[in-house]
Amino acid sequence: MVRDRGMTLRLTVLPWAVAMATVFAILELIAGLGLSSLGYDQLLASMRTPGYLPAIMISLFVVCTIGAWVGLSWHRHVLLGEKAVAVLPRNNSETFDPYFDAVMKFTALTLGVVMMIKYLMVPLVPVLGLAGPGAKVISVAINALLVTILLRHALILPAAALGKPVSMSTSWKVTSGFTGPIFSIAFVVVIVVETARMLPAGNLAALVLQFTAVWAGLILCFGVITELYKVRTRKLAA
């Protein structure tokens, strides 16, 4: 992905900006959240705000839809050589539905793993007597483990983009020899996002930087998924 920066920007920047602007508008209109005072942590804390649940469900659908459009175009660009149309990803209507189904399955897995981490593992931190830097290190390690688990299941996405669907269990099996490198990349992604979260909240510039860091992390993850698929294609076809 880094080798084709221009196409990466064309495929992702405008759709990501549209997705974030739409999410912000939904949160403002439905949940009544003051966007100018939001930071990443404040956004998570706002889940208790009346009206937040329908707002976040609609926002999640918007992000998944635009994410599927971008992801499908990216995978087909790298794996098949398809180009973007003008400044937007190509409209692959014939393969969008199966790819969107794969995105929704992956989103469900993500939410399930996140809930497991939040409710089962995070409470162990104070029990173990960790605080301050120690707790932060444990948090980064746990989040990197989460990203690693997700990336090892994520070959369902490029496979769906090419019309050659595979199961999550197959994806997990064929990536077994790459756990170490995947964890290393996941660790870098988590460090980037966590560093952005340390920016002072209360201004729009900080929020933009925080979500830019998330965008960069997603781009890196998409690159990893695509490269893994190319390396493991023979095993997936077996």
HUSULKA-V936158 format. One record per backbone hydrogen bond with DSSP energy under -1.0 kcal/mol. NH is the residue of the N-H (numbers start at 1). CO is the residue of the C=O. Records with the same first field share a line. If there is no record, write none. Layout:
NH: CO, CO
This chain:
4: 1
8: 4
9: 5
10: 6
11: 7
12: 8
13: 9
16: 12
17: 13
18: 14
19: 15
20: 16
21: 17
22: 18
23: 19
24: 20
25: 21
26: 22
27: 23
28: 24
29: 25
30: 26
33: 27
35: 33
37: 34
38: 35
43: 39
44: 40
45: 41
46: 42
47: 44
48: 45
49: 46
52: 49
55: 51
56: 52
57: 53
58: 54
59: 55
60: 56
61: 57
62: 58
63: 59
64: 60
65: 61
66: 62
67: 63
68: 64
69: 65
70: 66
71: 67
72: 68
73: 69
74: 70
75: 71
76: 72
77: 73
78: 74
79: 75
80: 76
81: 77
82: 76
85: 88
88: 85
92: 90
93: 91
95: 92
99: 95
100: 96
101: 97
102: 98
103: 99
104: 100
105: 101
106: 102
107: 103
108: 104
109: 105
110: 106
111: 107
112: 108
113: 109
114: 110
115: 111
116: 112
117: 113
118: 114
119: 115
120: 116
122: 117
124: 121
125: 122
128: 124
129: 126
130: 125
134: 131
136: 132
137: 133
138: 134
139: 135
140: 136
141: 137
142: 138
143: 139
144: 140
145: 141
146: 142
147: 143
148: 144
149: 145
150: 146
151: 147
152: 148
157: 154
159: 155
160: 156
161: 157
162: 158
163: 160
164: 159
171: 167
172: 168
173: 169
174: 170
175: 171
176: 173
178: 175
182: 178
183: 179
184: 180
185: 181
186: 182
187: 183
188: 184
189: 185
190: 186
191: 187
192: 188
193: 189
194: 190
195: 191
196: 192
197: 193
199: 196
207: 203
208: 204
209: 205
210: 206
211: 207
212: 208
213: 209
214: 210
215: 211
216: 212
217: 213
218: 214
219: 215
220: 216
221: 217
222: 218
223: 219
224: 220
225: 221
226: 222
227: 223
228: 224
229: 225
230: 226
231: 227
232: 228
236: 232
237: 233
